[in-house]
Amino acid sequence: MRKQVFLVVDGDRLVASNVRTNGFDEIRLDARERMLDSEEGEGVIIVITNQRILAYGAASGWSAKDRNTSENVQSVSAADYAGLIVTNKRMLNFNGETGVWGERQRRAGQ
């Protein structure tokens, strides 16, 4: 698969450059929200902020999940259309083709 998406940080806006659609899709950060980490795959972008977990799929656009209180992100991965986020509380995956999230709670003490 060839690379289809690129992330551009433009002040309080995150802009996804989507060469599949020849377009740009943006999402705004809230007033006190700041970007902490990001990963790009060929067709997916994952962004971690202090308030949310954001995902962008070349075929599905932007999607967001709120972060739980006291939730610490342990790893972020992105490849092809797949995104994976592991926190101390849960595991989330994102399908950039369908825009669907999967979520599973972690066992206490993990």
C-alpha positions in Angstrom: 0.0 0.0 0.0 1.3 3.5 -0.8 1.2 6.3 1.7 -2.1 8.2 1.5 -2.2 10.4 4.6 0.1 12.9 6.2 -0.4 15.0 9.5 0.1 18.7 9.5 0.0 20.6 12.9 -1.2 24.1 12.2 -1.6 25.9 15.6 -4.7 24.6 17.3 -5.7 22.6 14.1 -4.7 19.1 13.1 -4.9 18.8 9.3 -4.9 15.5 7.6 -3.6 15.7 4.0 -5.4 12.9 2.2 -3.9 12.1 -1.3 -6.6 9.5 -1.8 -9.2 12.2 -2.0 -6.9 15.1 -2.9 -8.2 16.9 0.1 -7.5 18.2 3.6 -9.6 17.4 6.6 -9.1 19.3 9.9 -10.0 18.9 13.5 -9.6 21.5 16.1 -8.0 21.1 19.5 -9.9 22.5 22.5 -8.6 25.5 24.4 -6.5 23.6 26.9 -5.8 20.6 24.7 -2.3 19.8 23.5 -0.9 17.1 21.3 1.4 14.7 23.1 2.2 12.0 20.5 1.3 10.9 17.0 1.9 8.0 14.6 1.2 7.7 10.9 0.5 4.6 8.8 -0.1 4.5 5.1 -3.8 5.1 5.5 -4.2 6.0 9.2 -3.1 8.7 11.6 -3.3 8.4 15.4 -2.9 11.4 17.7 -2.7 11.4 21.4 -3.6 14.6 23.3 -4.0 15.3 27.0 -7.8 15.0 26.6 -8.5 12.7 23.7 -7.3 9.9 21.4 -7.9 11.0 17.8 -7.8 8.8 14.7 -8.0 9.6 11.0 -8.6 7.1 8.2 -8.0 7.8 4.6 -11.4 6.3 3.8 -13.3 7.3 7.0 -12.1 10.8 8.2 -11.6 11.9 11.8 -12.9 10.1 14.9 -12.2 10.7 18.6 -12.4 8.9 21.9 -12.2 10.8 25.3 -9.3 9.8 27.5 -10.3 8.4 30.9 -9.1 10.2 34.1 -5.7 8.8 35.2 -5.3 7.0 31.9 -1.6 6.8 30.7 -0.8 5.9 27.1 1.8 3.2 27.0 2.2 2.6 23.2 0.9 4.0 19.9 1.2 2.1 16.6 0.0 2.7 13.1 0.4 0.7 9.9 -1.6 0.4 6.7 -5.2 1.2 7.8 -4.7 0.0 11.4 -4.1 2.0 14.6 -3.4 0.5 18.0 -3.3 2.4 21.3 -2.5 0.7 24.6 -3.0 2.5 27.9 -2.9 1.4 31.5 -6.7 1.0 31.4 -7.6 -0.3 27.9 -6.5 -1.4 24.5 -8.1 0.4 21.5 -7.8 -0.3 17.8 -9.0 1.9 14.9 -9.8 0.8 11.4 -9.0 3.6 9.0 -11.1 2.1 6.2 -14.4 1.8 8.2 -13.8 4.3 11.0 -14.7 1.7 13.6 -13.1 1.5 17.0 -12.5 -1.7 18.9 -12.0 -1.5 22.7 -11.1 -3.9 25.4 -10.5 -3.1 29.1 -7.2 -4.3 30.6 -7.0 -6.4 33.8 -6.1 -4.5 36.9 -2.4 -4.3 37.5 -1.4 -4.6 33.9 
